[in-house]
Structure formats: C-alpha cells, structure tokens
C-alpha cells in the first residue's frame, strides 16, 4: 500500500502546474498571435483597444464581446490546435497550439 502511494504522489508531482499566459488585444491584433500552451493552462486575453472584440474559435470557444479593459480566460481543454479570431473584425486572427 505504501509503495502505491509513493508512486501516485510521484506521478502527481511530476505534472507541471498549469501556467497562465497573457495575450493582449491591441492595435486590432492579438499579441502574441501564436500561443503555445498545455492542456490545463489558462490563457487570459485582455482588450486594450478602444473598441470591443471577441476571442472566437467557431464550435470550440467564444468569449462574447470584450469591452475595452475587459479580460477573458480560457482553460485549455485538450491538446489541439485552435485557429481563432474576432467576429467583429474578421482581419484579426490568432492561433492557440495546445500540446
């Protein structure tokens, strides 16, 4: 029993803690425009522009309208690549690469 507990604790300790990654929305673009993260990490988008934006990967996630100064956080659900953009400004694009 004790040996099994040691193995379980070692496995739990070997997983890195979730990271928080900041993405700025500024100048009608996402910065950085490509984010590398792991499943369970938290990505925080902050709108620094004077107009609202969204962070939308159709069928995967959608922040809804983010007013100037607002933030939205996504906990990465799975290892996958996500192309996202702003539904209000189709020229704005970003990519989330979850490994």
Order of alpha helices (4+ residues) and beta strands (2+ residues): alpha-beta-beta-beta-beta-beta-beta-beta-beta-beta
